Amino acid sequence: MDDKVKELVEKGINKTIEDGIQTSNLDTLGKLVDIYKDIANIEHWKKEEENDMRYDRRYRDYIREPYSREPYGRRRRDSRGRYMGDEIMNDMHEAYRDYSEDREEMNMGNYGAKDDTMKSLEYMMQSVVQFIEMLEKDANSQEEIEIIKDYTRKISEM
């Protein structure tokens, strides 16, 4: 929305308030307030749209830091301070889907997709590491820790 329109509406509202709200200017004030709310609503949804783009996979590399999905570089935790497993699993699934799509593009001859393919693979593997770290932190017994270690050893030997 044009900033000049917003500025004029704000000036109109302020002028009406300064002059004193009366029945003769009440209708005009109501219309100005409605216009102002419409402008604010449009601005709000534009910001939301911009935030949504942050999760668009084409822009993923500009906002994600390693081991992060949140725009502020943090993962969410539950009420006990643990990382949220569902979120990590969703990240892993999304990264695998991106990796598969990018790899398919590369296999169809789009060699520019190689960088995206490697970045998606790396993000997916970082999500796997996050998941294993979460399992270790949530383990309640030495037996659980040993199972996790056994399987991480198997992975490292692949």
KAMONOR-V829918 format. One record per run of one state. SS is the DSSP state (2 for helix, 1 for strand, 0 for the rest). FROM is the first residue (numbers start at 1). TO is the last residue. If there is no record, write none. Layout:
((SS;FROM;TO) (SS;FROM;TO))
This chain:
((0;1;2) (2;3;19) (0;20;22) (2;23;54) (0;55;59) (2;60;63) (0;64;76) (1;77;77) (0;78;82) (1;83;83) (0;84;84) (2;85;107) (0;108;112) (2;113;138) (0;139;141) (2;142;156) (0;157;158))
